[in-house]
Amino acid sequence: MVDDHGVRLSRREEEVATPAAAGLSNAAIADRLVLSVRTVESHLYRAFAKLGITSGSDLARYLPRSTPGHSRSRAQ
């Protein structure tokens, strides 16, 4: 993901940031993505620093919006 200012989040940072922007807790994100809570915290810390924000509620304005018929989730 690249925002209007050229800031690039890694795929994993965006994958962690998306549910954080929706209000999920770090523990819930860790459970959903099969990661440790500490790993989720690390990804969010880097994403916040790259975007110049300090809270999960600020993430929503930086994440791309899903379009009808397009899913960002991967088939498993």
N, C-alpha and C positions, 0 to 999 in steps of 0.2 A: 504494500500500500504506500502510495506517495501522496502527500497532501499538497495544497496549493503553493506551499513554500519549499517544496522539494524534499521534505522530511520523509525518509523511508523507514517503515517498520518491517521487520522480518516477518515471514509467514507465521512463525510461531508466536511472535509478539502480537500480531493481529488476531491470531486464533485465541490467545488468552485475553486480549483486550476486549474483544467483542462481547463475551458474556459478562465481563466486568462492567462494561458500559450499560448492560441491561440490568445491572444491579445484583448479579450473583456474587456470593462471597468467595474469597480466595479458596476456602476449603471445598466449596461446591464446584468451582472451576477445576481444582486439582482432581477431584473425584471424577468429573465428567471427562477430562482429558488424560486420566491415568498418569498424573504427575504428582510430585510432592508439593505441599503448600509452599515450601521455600522456593521451589522452582517457579511456581506461579508468581510469587512475590518478586523474584528476580526479573522475570519477563516484564511485569508491570512497571517495576522501577526503571528499567531501561526505556520502555515505551514512554512513560511519563517524562523522563529526561529529554528524550528526542523531541517530544511534542511541546515541551515547555509548560507542562500542566502539573497539577498537584493532587488531583482526585479522579476517581473513576467516573464521576458524573460529568467531567469535562471531556471524556473520551468520545461520547456520542457525536460530537460535532466534527470529529476527525475521521471517523470510520465510514467507509463507503456504504451507501444504502443498498439493500438488496432490491433487485428488480423482479417483477413478476416473471415466473418461469425460469428464474436463475437461482440456483442454490450454491452457496459457498461451501457447503459441507461435502466431504469426500465420501464416496461409496466405500463400504468396508466389506 
